Amino acid sequence: MQKAEKDLAARTKEYARRIIRLYTALPKETVAQVLGKQALRSGTSIGANYREASRGRSKAEFGAKIGDCLKEADETAYWLELLAEENILPKARLEPLLQETNELISILVTISKRARGE
């Protein structure tokens, strides 16, 4: 595994840990818990899918798994946006996590395009 791949693996794992901490800080109200569980599921699966992609047996399998990472990252952005827009957590609290989400999306888009030869 190359250094950049190790860096992204570590970054997505740290991102998952941040998502876990966010979920545990949410109010126990039903809406907050439902939205939080969705963000927890999608946010923690980015790193798991990336890890699986890095062990892909073919270029096609790698590309498909990177696509899964991208899908989960975009979904996580959606749930975080809803948490902010519904004032479940202050937008200022979510902004750093949203920024990291958008950075991961940008990185994954670039990887996906390169994997497809674009």
MMTF fields as JSON, N, C-alpha, C and O atoms, coordinates in Angstrom:
{
  "mmtfVersion": "1.0.0",
  "mmtfProducer": "UNKNOWN",
  "numBonds": 471,
  "numAtoms": 472,
  "numGroups": 118,
  "numChains": 1,
  "numModels": 1,
  "chainsPerModel": [1],
  "groupsPerChain": [118],
  "chainIdList": ["A"],
  "bondAtomList": [4, 2, 8, 6, 12, 10, 16, 14, 20, 18, 24, 22, 28, 26, 32, 30, 36, 34, 40, 38, 44, 42, 48, 46, 52, 50, 56, 54, 60, 58, 64, 62, 68, 66, 72, 70, 76, 74, 80, 78, 84, 82, 88, 86, 92, 90, 96, 94, 100, 98, 104, 102, 108, 106, 112, 110, 116, 114, 120, 118, 124, 122, 128, 126, 132, 130, 136, 134, 140, 138, 144, 142, 148, 146, 152, 150, 156, 154, 160, 158, 164, 162, 168, 166, 172, 170, 176, 174, 180, 178, 184, 182, 188, 186, 192, 190, 196, 194, 200, 198, 204, 202, 208, 206, 212, 210, 216, 214, 220, 218, 224, 222, 228, 226, 232, 230, 236, 234, 240, 238, 244, 242, 248, 246, 252, 250, 256, 254, 260, 258, 264, 262, 268, 266, 272, 270, 276, 274, 280, 278, 284, 282, 288, 286, 292, 290, 296, 294, 300, 298, 304, 302, 308, 306, 312, 310, 316, 314, 320, 318, 324, 322, 328, 326, 332, 330, 336, 334, 340, 338, 344, 342, 348, 346, 352, 350, 356, 354, 360, 358, 364, 362, 368, 366, 372, 370, 376, 374, 380, 378, 384, 382, 388, 386, 392, 390, 396, 394, 400, 398, 404, 402, 408, 406, 412, 410, 416, 414, 420, 418, 424, 422, 428, 426, 432, 430, 436, 434, 440, 438, 444, 442, 448, 446, 452, 450, 456, 454, 460, 458, 464, 462, 468, 466],
  "bondOrderList": [1, 1, 1, 1, 1, 1, 1, 1, 1, 1, 1, 1, 1, 1, 1, 1, 1, 1, 1, 1, 1, 1, 1, 1, 1, 1, 1, 1, 1, 1, 1, 1, 1, 1, 1, 1, 1, 1, 1, 1, 1, 1, 1, 1, 1, 1, 1, 1, 1, 1, 1, 1, 1, 1, 1, 1, 1, 1, 1, 1, 1, 1, 1, 1, 1, 1, 1, 1, 1, 1, 1, 1, 1, 1, 1, 1, 1, 1, 1, 1, 1, 1, 1, 1, 1, 1, 1, 1, 1, 1, 1, 1, 1, 1, 1, 1, 1, 1, 1, 1, 1, 1, 1, 1, 1, 1, 1, 1, 1, 1, 1, 1, 1, 1, 1, 1, 1],
  "groupList": [{"groupName": "MET", "atomNameList": ["N", "CA", "C", "O"], "elementList": ["N", "C", "C", "O"], "formalChargeList": [0, 0, 0, 0], "bondAtomList": [1, 0, 2, 1, 3, 2], "bondOrderList": [1, 1, 2], "singleLetterCode": "M", "chemCompType": "L-PEPTIDE LINKING"}, {"groupName": "GLN", "atomNameList": ["N", "CA", "C", "O"], "elementList": ["N", "C", "C", "O"], "formalChargeList": [0, 0, 0, 0], "bondAtomList": [1, 0, 2, 1, 3, 2], "bondOrderList": [1, 1, 2], "singleLetterCode": "Q", "chemCompType": "L-PEPTIDE LINKING"}, {"groupName": "LYS", "atomNameList": ["N", "CA", "C", "O"], "elementList": ["N", "C", "C", "O"], "formalChargeList": [0, 0, 0, 0], "bondAtomList": [1, 0, 2, 1, 3, 2], "bondOrderList": [1, 1, 2], "singleLetterCode": "K", "chemCompType": "L-PEPTIDE LINKING"}, {"groupName": "ALA", "atomNameList": ["N", "CA", "C", "O"], "elementList": ["N", "C", "C", "O"], "formalChargeList": [0, 0, 0, 0], "bondAtomList": [1, 0, 2, 1, 3, 2], "bondOrderList": [1, 1, 2], "singleLetterCode": "A", "chemCompType": "L-PEPTIDE LINKING"}, {"groupName": "GLU", "atomNameList": ["N", "CA", "C", "O"], "elementList": ["N", "C", "C", "O"], "formalChargeList": [0, 0, 0, 0], "bondAtomList": [1, 0, 2, 1, 3, 2], "bondOrderList": [1, 1, 2], "singleLetterCode": "E", "chemCompType": "L-PEPTIDE LINKING"}, {"groupName": "ASP", "atomNameList": ["N", "CA", "C", "O"], "elementList": ["N", "C", "C", "O"], "formalChargeList": [0, 0, 0, 0], "bondAtomList": [1, 0, 2, 1, 3, 2], "bondOrderList": [1, 1, 2], "singleLetterCode": "D", "chemCompType": "L-PEPTIDE LINKING"}, {"groupName": "LEU", "atomNameList": ["N", "CA", "C", "O"], "elementList": ["N", "C", "C", "O"], "formalChargeList": [0, 0, 0, 0], "bondAtomList": [1, 0, 2, 1, 3, 2], "bondOrderList": [1, 1, 2], "singleLetterCode": "L", "chemCompType": "L-PEPTIDE LINKING"}, {"groupName": "ARG", "atomNameList": ["N", "CA", "C", "O"], "elementList": ["N", "C", "C", "O"], "formalChargeList": [0, 0, 0, 0], "bondAtomList": [1, 0, 2, 1, 3, 2], "bondOrderList": [1, 1, 2], "singleLetterCode": "R", "chemCompType": "L-PEPTIDE LINKING"}, {"groupName": "THR", "atomNameList": ["N", "CA", "C", "O"], "elementList": ["N", "C", "C", "O"], "formalChargeList": [0, 0, 0, 0], "bondAtomList": [1, 0, 2, 1, 3, 2], "bondOrderList": [1, 1, 2], "singleLetterCode": "T", "chemCompType": "L-PEPTIDE LINKING"}, {"groupName": "TYR", "atomNameList": ["N", "CA", "C", "O"], "elementList": ["N", "C", "C", "O"], "formalChargeList": [0, 0, 0, 0], "bondAtomList": [1, 0, 2, 1, 3, 2], "bondOrderList": [1, 1, 2], "singleLetterCode": "Y", "chemCompType": "L-PEPTIDE LINKING"}, {"groupName": "ILE", "atomNameList": ["N", "CA", "C", "O"], "elementList": ["N", "C", "C", "O"], "formalChargeList": [0, 0, 0, 0], "bondAtomList": [1, 0, 2, 1, 3, 2], "bondOrderList": [1, 1, 2], "singleLetterCode": "I", "chemCompType": "L-PEPTIDE LINKING"}, {"groupName": "PRO", "atomNameList": ["N", "CA", "C", "O"], "elementList": ["N", "C", "C", "O"], "formalChargeList": [0, 0, 0, 0], "bondAtomList": [1, 0, 2, 1, 3, 2], "bondOrderList": [1, 1, 2], "singleLetterCode": "P", "chemCompType": "L-PEPTIDE LINKING"}, {"groupName": "VAL", "atomNameList": ["N", "CA", "C", "O"], "elementList": ["N", "C", "C", "O"], "formalChargeList": [0, 0, 0, 0], "bondAtomList": [1, 0, 2, 1, 3, 2], "bondOrderList": [1, 1, 2], "singleLetterCode": "V", "chemCompType": "L-PEPTIDE LINKING"}, {"groupName": "GLY", "atomNameList": ["N", "CA", "C", "O"], "elementList": ["N", "C", "C", "O"], "formalChargeList": [0, 0, 0, 0], "bondAtomList": [1, 0, 2, 1, 3, 2], "bondOrderList": [1, 1, 2], "singleLetterCode": "G", "chemCompType": "PEPTIDE LINKING"}, {"groupName": "SER", "atomNameList": ["N", "CA", "C", "O"], "elementList": ["N", "C", "C", "O"], "formalChargeList": [0, 0, 0, 0], "bondAtomList": [1, 0, 2, 1, 3, 2], "bondOrderList": [1, 1, 2], "singleLetterCode": "S", "chemCompType": "L-PEPTIDE LINKING"}, {"groupName": "ASN", "atomNameList": ["N", "CA", "C", "O"], "elementList": ["N", "C", "C", "O"], "formalChargeList": [0, 0, 0, 0], "bondAtomList": [1, 0, 2, 1, 3, 2], "bondOrderList": [1, 1, 2], "singleLetterCode": "N", "chemCompType": "L-PEPTIDE LINKING"}, {"groupName": "PHE", "atomNameList": ["N", "CA", "C", "O"], "elementList": ["N", "C", "C", "O"], "formalChargeList": [0, 0, 0, 0], "bondAtomList": [1, 0, 2, 1, 3, 2], "bondOrderList": [1, 1, 2], "singleLetterCode": "F", "chemCompType": "L-PEPTIDE LINKING"}, {"groupName": "CYS", "atomNameList": ["N", "CA", "C", "O"], "elementList": ["N", "C", "C", "O"], "formalChargeList": [0, 0, 0, 0], "bondAtomList": [1, 0, 2, 1, 3, 2], "bondOrderList": [1, 1, 2], "singleLetterCode": "C", "chemCompType": "L-PEPTIDE LINKING"}, {"groupName": "TRP", "atomNameList": ["N", "CA", "C", "O"], "elementList": ["N", "C", "C", "O"], "formalChargeList": [0, 0, 0, 0], "bondAtomList": [1, 0, 2, 1, 3, 2], "bondOrderList": [1, 1, 2], "singleLetterCode": "W", "chemCompType": "L-PEPTIDE LINKING"}],
  "groupTypeList": [0, 1, 2, 3, 4, 2, 5, 6, 3, 3, 7, 8, 2, 4, 9, 3, 7, 7, 10, 10, 7, 6, 9, 8, 3, 6, 11, 2, 4, 8, 12, 3, 1, 12, 6, 13, 2, 1, 3, 6, 7, 14, 13, 8, 14, 10, 13, 3, 15, 9, 7, 4, 3, 14, 7, 13, 7, 14, 2, 3, 4, 16, 13, 3, 2, 10, 13, 5, 17, 6, 2, 4, 3, 5, 4, 8, 3, 9, 18, 6, 4, 6, 6, 3, 4, 4, 15, 10, 6, 11, 2, 3, 7, 6, 4, 11, 6, 6, 1, 4, 8, 15, 4, 6, 10, 14, 10, 6, 12, 8, 10, 14, 2, 7, 3, 7, 13, 4],
  "groupIdList": [1, 2, 3, 4, 5, 6, 7, 8, 9, 10, 11, 12, 13, 14, 15, 16, 17, 18, 19, 20, 21, 22, 23, 24, 25, 26, 27, 28, 29, 30, 31, 32, 33, 34, 35, 36, 37, 38, 39, 40, 41, 42, 43, 44, 45, 46, 47, 48, 49, 50, 51, 52, 53, 54, 55, 56, 57, 58, 59, 60, 61, 62, 63, 64, 65, 66, 67, 68, 69, 70, 71, 72, 73, 74, 75, 76, 77, 78, 79, 80, 81, 82, 83, 84, 85, 86, 87, 88, 89, 90, 91, 92, 93, 94, 95, 96, 97, 98, 99, 100, 101, 102, 103, 104, 105, 106, 107, 108, 109, 110, 111, 112, 113, 114, 115, 116, 117, 118],
  "secStructList": [7, 7, 2, 2, 2, 2, 2, 2, 2, 2, 2, 2, 2, 2, 2, 2, 2, 2, 2, 2, 2, 2, 2, 2, 2, 1, 7, 1, 1, 2, 2, 2, 2, 2, 2, 2, 2, 2, 2, 2, 2, 2, 2, 2, 2, 2, 2, 2, 2, 2, 2, 2, 2, 2, 6, 7, 1, 1, 2, 2, 2, 2, 2, 2, 2, 2, 2, 2, 2, 2, 2, 2, 2, 2, 2, 2, 2, 2, 2, 2, 2, 2, 2, 2, 2, 6, 6, 1, 1, 7, 2, 2, 2, 2, 2, 2, 2, 2, 2, 2, 2, 2, 2, 2, 2, 2, 2, 2, 2, 2, 2, 2, 2, 2, 2, 6, 6, 7],
  "xCoordList": [0.848, 0.0, 0.89, 1.831, 0.592, 1.388, 1.045, 0.021, 1.923, 1.737, 0.409, -0.284, 0.043, -1.224, -2.414, -3.391, -2.324, -3.41, -3.496, -4.59, -2.338, -2.323, -2.878, -3.629, -2.499, -2.992, -4.51, -5.174, -5.07, -6.518, -7.205, -8.294, -6.594, -7.159, -7.23, -8.241, -6.165, -6.146, -7.136, -7.82, -7.205, -8.113, -9.571, -10.369, -9.922, -11.311, -11.65, -12.798, -10.663, -10.904, -11.111, -12.007, -10.296, -10.471, -11.814, -12.479, -12.203, -13.508, -14.626, -15.567, -14.521, -15.518, -15.568, -16.65, -14.439, -14.394, -15.076, -15.755, -14.897, -15.565, -17.079, -17.839, -17.505, -18.941, -19.513, -20.615, -18.769, -19.206, -19.371, -20.367, -18.385, -18.466, -19.646, -20.309, -19.905, -21.057, -22.345, -23.205, -22.47, -23.686, -23.911, -25.036, -22.864, -23.028, -23.388, -23.923, -23.104, -23.417, -24.818, -25.263, -25.509, -26.835, -27.862, -27.762, -28.853, -29.956, -30.66, -30.57, -31.34, -32.011, -33.403, -34.159, -33.744, -35.028, -35.054, -34.016, -36.247, -36.396, -35.79, -35.034, -36.101, -35.595, -34.075, -33.436, -33.5, -32.043, -31.424, -30.407, -32.02, -31.49, -31.624, -30.718, -32.742, -32.933, -31.926, -31.253, -31.824, -30.864, -29.429, -28.588, -29.172, -27.838, -27.444, -26.298, -28.388, -28.071, -27.778, -26.925, -28.478, -28.207, -26.796, -26.046, -26.439, -25.091, -24.039, -22.963, -24.352, -23.429, -23.168, -22.023, -24.224, -24.092, -23.28, -22.316, -23.675, -22.988, -21.587, -20.657, -21.437, -20.138, -19.065, -17.886, -19.474, -18.485, -18.188, -17.167, -19.058, -18.814, -17.859, -17.373, -17.587, -16.658, -15.29, -14.734, -14.769, -13.459, -13.443, -12.471, -14.519, -14.594, -14.578, -13.895, -15.327, -15.34, -13.993, -13.545, -13.347, -12.038, -11.028, -10.208, -11.101, -10.2, -10.405, -9.447, -11.67, -11.987, -11.5, -10.996, -11.65, -11.195, -9.692, -9.208, -8.964, -7.501, -7.039, -5.89, -7.931, -7.616, -8.297, -8.366, -8.795, -9.503, -8.646, -7.438, -9.287, -8.563, -8.398, -7.618, -9.137, -9.026, -9.29, -9.783, -8.951, -9.191, -10.698, -11.126, -11.491, -12.941, -13.502, -14.375, -13.0, -13.462, -13.057, -13.841, -11.837, -11.372, -12.294, -12.743, -12.572, -13.423, -14.825, -15.404, -15.368, -16.709, -16.731, -17.668, -15.722, -15.668, -15.437, -15.985, -14.631, -14.438, -15.778, -16.109, -16.535, -17.875, -18.768, -19.553, -18.646, -19.401, -18.973, -19.814, -17.672, -17.162, -17.764, -18.212, -17.768, -18.293, -19.78, -20.242, -20.517, -21.954, -22.209, -23.081, -21.459, -21.641, -21.224, -21.859, -20.172, -19.735, -20.793, -21.089, -21.358, -22.397, -23.64, -24.273, -23.98, -25.128, -24.868, -25.768, -23.666, -23.324, -23.473, -23.985, -23.03, -23.186, -24.663, -25.009, -25.516, -26.959, -27.483, -28.194, -27.131, -27.618, -27.047, -27.757, -25.797, -25.209, -25.888, -26.136, -26.186, -26.904, -28.275, -28.688, -28.976, -30.282, -30.152, -30.971, -29.138, -28.924, -28.72, -29.199, -28.015, -27.78, -29.045, -29.423, -29.699, -30.864, -32.049, -32.876, -32.137, -33.215, -32.817, -33.542, -31.66, -31.157, -31.044, -31.258, -30.706, -30.494, -29.147, -29.005, -28.178, -26.893, -26.58, -26.996, -25.853, -25.507, -24.662, -23.783, -24.95, -24.214, -22.709, -21.902, -22.338, -20.916, -20.262, -19.082, -21.004, -20.476, -20.284, -19.349, -21.186, -21.144, -20.238, -19.83, -19.921, -19.169, -17.831, -17.538, -17.0, -15.73, -15.94, -15.184, -16.946, -17.232, -17.782, -17.451, -18.608, -19.102, -17.958, -17.927, -17.027, -15.873, -15.044, -14.633, -14.804, -14.051, -14.807, -14.202, -16.124, -16.947, -16.768, -16.569, -16.84, -16.688, -15.285, -15.118, -14.283, -12.916, -12.779, -12.165, -13.353, -13.311, -14.044, -13.583, -15.164, -15.899, -15.016, -14.947, -14.346, -13.465, -12.338, -12.034, -11.728, -10.648, -11.178, -10.554, -12.321, -12.896, -13.336, -13.234, -13.825, -14.179, -12.934, -12.967, -11.835, -10.576, -10.092, -9.69, -10.129, -9.702, -10.586, -10.1, -11.882, -12.832, -12.573, -12.592, -12.332, -12.048, -10.75, -10.681, -9.738, -8.468, -8.631, -8.035, -9.439, -9.656, -10.368, -10.159, -11.218, -11.931, -11.121, -11.543, -9.957, -9.095, -9.511, -9.193, -10.207, -10.643, -9.587, -9.78],
  "yCoordList": [-1.18, 0.0, 1.239, 1.333, 2.182, 3.394, 4.347, 4.197, 5.334, 6.289, 7.027, 7.182, 7.482, 8.212, 7.327, 7.794, 6.05, 5.116, 4.906, 4.852, 4.787, 4.64, 5.896, 5.816, 7.065, 8.321, 8.403, 8.82, 8.008, 8.058, 7.011, 7.26, 5.864, 4.846, 5.376, 5.206, 6.011, 6.589, 7.745, 7.897, 8.546, 9.708, 9.268, 9.856, 8.239, 7.782, 7.091, 7.122, 6.476, 5.86, 6.944, 6.834, 7.978, 9.09, 9.777, 10.199, 9.885, 10.46, 9.623, 10.174, 8.311, 7.426, 7.652, 7.663, 7.828, 8.082, 9.4, 9.503, 10.408, 11.695, 11.547, 12.153, 10.743, 10.491, 9.774, 10.09, 8.821, 8.102, 9.078, 9.037, 9.952, 10.941, 11.893, 12.28, 12.267, 13.125, 12.412, 13.001, 11.161, 10.411, 10.319, 10.485, 10.062, 9.935, 11.267, 11.281, 12.383, 13.704, 14.189, 15.226, 13.455, 13.896, 13.8, 12.942, 14.693, 14.572, 13.231, 12.622, 12.785, 11.482, 11.563, 10.593, 12.698, 12.848, 11.936, 11.646, 11.492, 10.529, 11.017, 10.282, 12.236, 12.743, 12.785, 12.375, 13.28, 13.363, 11.968, 11.782, 11.008, 9.643, 8.981, 8.273, 9.207, 8.615, 9.191, 8.446, 10.515, 11.149, 10.768, 10.515, 10.734, 10.383, 8.96, 8.706, 8.029, 6.637, 6.506, 5.715, 7.272, 7.24, 7.766, 7.172, 8.888, 9.442, 8.486, 8.342, 7.835, 6.864, 5.706, 5.299, 5.186, 4.05, 4.433, 3.754, 5.521, 5.89, 6.443, 6.165, 7.22, 7.83, 6.837, 7.029, 5.772, 4.773, 3.78, 3.094, 3.694, 2.725, 3.251, 2.473, 4.546, 5.099, 4.428, 3.914, 4.44, 3.845, 2.344, 1.796, 1.678, 0.23, -0.111, -1.044, 0.645, 0.412, 0.765, 0.09, 1.822, 2.181, 1.078, 0.725, 0.553, -0.538, -1.739, -2.374, -2.035, -3.141, -2.833, -3.719, -1.586, -1.195, -1.389, -1.838, -1.049, -1.16, -2.607, -2.88, -3.524, -4.943, -5.579, -6.802, -4.724, -5.212, -6.115, -5.917, -7.105, -8.075, -7.621, -8.199, -6.581, -6.079, -4.574, -4.006, -3.957, -2.522, -2.236, -1.235, -3.123, -2.954, -3.042, -2.261, -3.988, -4.131, -2.913, -2.417, -2.434, -1.222, -0.054, 0.661, 0.136, 1.241, 1.156, 2.17, -0.045, -0.23, 0.122, 0.768, -0.293, -0.01, 1.474, 2.026, 2.119, 3.56, 4.263, 5.244, 3.749, 4.285, 4.144, 5.041, 3.019, 2.823, 3.846, 4.398, 4.094, 5.098, 6.465, 7.173, 6.815, 8.1, 8.217, 9.255, 7.164, 7.15, 7.356, 8.139, 6.663, 6.782, 8.162, 8.705, 8.728, 10.067, 11.103, 11.991, 10.992, 11.924, 11.774, 12.765, 10.54, 10.306, 10.898, 11.482, 10.752, 11.317, 12.828, 13.414, 13.464, 14.915, 15.295, 16.277, 14.518, 14.775, 14.741, 15.651, 13.693, 13.575, 14.676, 15.201, 15.034, 16.122, 17.45, 18.257, 17.671, 18.892, 18.95, 20.004, 17.819, 17.792, 18.061, 18.777, 17.496, 17.759, 19.249, 19.783, 19.915, 21.355, 22.148, 23.044, 21.826, 22.589, 22.446, 23.353, 21.334, 21.126, 21.605, 21.389, 22.253, 22.819, 21.777, 22.078, 20.56, 19.511, 19.727, 19.519, 20.142, 20.601, 21.925, 22.154, 22.799, 24.076, 23.851, 22.99, 24.639, 24.525, 24.685, 24.018, 25.562, 25.781, 24.488, 24.253, 23.66, 22.382, 21.388, 20.587, 21.456, 20.501, 20.951, 20.13, 22.229, 22.768, 22.071, 21.732, 21.84, 21.144, 19.735, 19.291, 19.047, 17.698, 17.746, 16.892, 18.728, 18.897, 19.236, 18.759, 20.055, 20.396, 19.145, 18.929, 18.333, 17.098, 16.161, 15.505, 16.1, 15.275, 15.716, 14.888, 17.018, 17.542, 17.308, 17.061, 17.385, 17.094, 15.623, 15.294, 14.743, 13.313, 13.044, 12.244, 13.694, 13.533, 13.945, 13.237, 15.079, 15.552, 14.563, 14.276, 14.05, 13.07, 11.811, 11.285, 11.338, 10.109, 10.279, 9.342, 11.47, 11.744, 11.646, 11.048, 12.232, 12.182, 10.744, 10.339, 9.977, 8.571, 7.794, 6.991, 8.036, 7.339, 7.65, 6.75, 8.908, 9.29, 8.64, 8.144, 8.651, 8.014, 6.519, 5.937, 5.904, 4.463, 4.126, 3.059, 5.055, 4.849, 5.333, 5.177, 5.919, 6.382, 7.723, 8.023, 8.525, 9.851, 10.897, 12.063],
  "zCoordList": [0.0, 0.0, 0.0, 0.788, -0.88, -0.977, 0.161, 0.828, 0.373, 1.464, 1.36, 2.366, 0.177, 0.002, 0.359, 0.944, 0.004, 0.34, 1.846, 2.407, 2.503, 3.959, 4.621, 5.593, 4.082, 4.63, 4.521, 5.47, 3.371, 3.197, 4.071, 4.588, 4.241, 5.13, 6.562, 7.242, 7.01, 8.357, 8.463, 9.475, 7.424, 7.435, 7.49, 8.22, 6.724, 6.74, 8.069, 8.512, 8.69, 10.003, 11.057, 11.894, 11.019, 11.955, 11.719, 12.666, 10.464, 10.128, 10.769, 11.34, 10.673, 11.286, 12.796, 13.383, 13.41, 14.853, 15.195, 16.217, 14.347, 14.562, 14.429, 15.185, 13.469, 13.278, 14.508, 14.957, 15.043, 16.245, 17.411, 18.132, 17.583, 18.673, 18.465, 19.427, 17.223, 16.919, 17.329, 17.985, 16.944, 17.254, 18.77, 19.241, 19.514, 20.968, 21.623, 22.732, 20.955, 21.507, 21.136, 21.628, 20.282, 19.839, 20.962, 21.84, 20.923, 21.881, 21.695, 20.628, 22.701, 22.656, 22.019, 22.068, 21.429, 20.735, 19.511, 18.916, 19.147, 18.053, 16.75, 16.116, 16.334, 15.05, 15.053, 14.085, 16.137, 16.232, 16.143, 15.475, 16.802, 16.793, 15.424, 14.985, 14.754, 13.425, 12.435, 11.724, 12.391, 11.477, 11.862, 10.999, 13.157, 13.635, 13.278, 12.906, 13.389, 13.032, 11.547, 11.145, 10.739, 9.297, 9.022, 8.247, 9.663, 9.494, 10.039, 9.46, 11.153, 11.748, 10.791, 10.595, 10.203, 9.289, 8.054, 7.701, 7.403, 6.161, 6.424, 5.667, 7.487, 7.777, 8.182, 7.883, 8.865, 9.269, 8.152, 8.191, 7.167, 6.094, 5.018, 4.197, 5.01, 4.015, 4.159, 3.188, 5.362, 5.612, 5.396, 4.876, 5.795, 5.595, 4.109, 3.688, 3.322, 1.871, 1.241, 0.314, 1.742, 1.201, 1.491, 0.643, 2.679, 3.051, 2.135, 1.694, 1.859, 0.96, -0.463, -1.153, -0.894, -2.234, -2.376, -3.415, -1.325, -1.402, -1.489, -1.836, -1.176, -1.285, -2.501, -2.622, -3.392, -4.575, -5.436, -5.564, -6.02, -6.845, -8.282, -9.039, -8.659, -10.022, -10.028, -9.054, -11.136, -11.29, -11.235, -10.66, -11.836, -11.84, -10.418, -10.04, -9.644, -8.261, -7.437, -6.628, -7.643, -6.966, -7.297, -6.402, -8.579, -9.0, -8.418, -8.029, -8.359, -7.8, -6.31, -5.841, -5.577, -4.139, -3.872, -2.919, -4.709, -4.563, -4.814, -4.149, -5.778, -6.027, -4.798, -4.489, -4.099, -2.855, -1.801, -1.092, -1.7, -0.757, -1.056, -0.154, -2.314, -2.744, -2.435, -1.962, -2.701, -2.419, -0.929, -0.551, -0.088, 1.361, 1.868, 2.772, 1.299, 1.702, 1.347, 2.146, 0.158, -0.258, 0.621, 0.986, 0.954, 1.835, 3.223, 3.826, 3.72, 5.025, 5.005, 5.959, 3.924, 3.796, 3.918, 4.575, 3.288, 3.336, 4.779, 5.204, 5.524, 6.904, 7.786, 8.645, 7.597, 8.387, 8.07, 8.965, 6.794, 6.411, 7.087, 7.571, 7.118, 7.789, 9.289, 9.865, 9.912, 11.337, 11.59, 12.59, 10.69, 10.837, 10.517, 11.273, 9.403, 8.962, 9.913, 10.012, 10.6, 11.573, 12.976, 13.947, 13.062, 14.322, 15.438, 16.612, 15.05, 16.049, 16.732, 17.937, 15.952, 16.471, 15.794, 14.658, 16.478, 15.851, 14.585, 14.55, 13.566, 12.307, 12.547, 11.9, 13.47, 13.777, 14.286, 14.024, 14.998, 15.498, 14.357, 14.362, 13.381, 12.268, 11.127, 10.306, 11.063, 9.919, 9.68, 8.534, 10.708, 10.439, 9.879, 9.014, 10.36, 9.869, 8.445, 7.622, 8.156, 6.785, 5.833, 4.698, 6.293, 5.462, 5.155, 4.014, 6.171, 5.958, 5.021, 4.173, 5.172, 4.284, 2.844, 1.955, 2.614, 1.249, 0.7, -0.494, 1.56, 1.115, 0.729, -0.286, 1.543, 1.206, -0.103, -0.916, -0.312, -1.574, -2.746, -3.751, -2.622, -3.705, -3.983, -5.141, -2.937, -3.095, -3.777, -4.698, -3.32, -3.875, -5.323, -6.115, -5.677, -7.076, -7.942, -9.018, -7.478, -8.23, -8.388, -9.478, -7.31, -7.379, -8.334, -9.131, -8.252, -9.124, -10.59, -11.429, -10.901, -12.302, -12.795, -13.92, -11.95, -12.34, -12.541, -13.447, -11.694, -11.828, -13.131, -13.709, -13.589, -14.853, -16.059, -17.205, -15.786, -16.876, -17.453, -18.604, -16.687, -17.179, -16.932, -17.279]
}
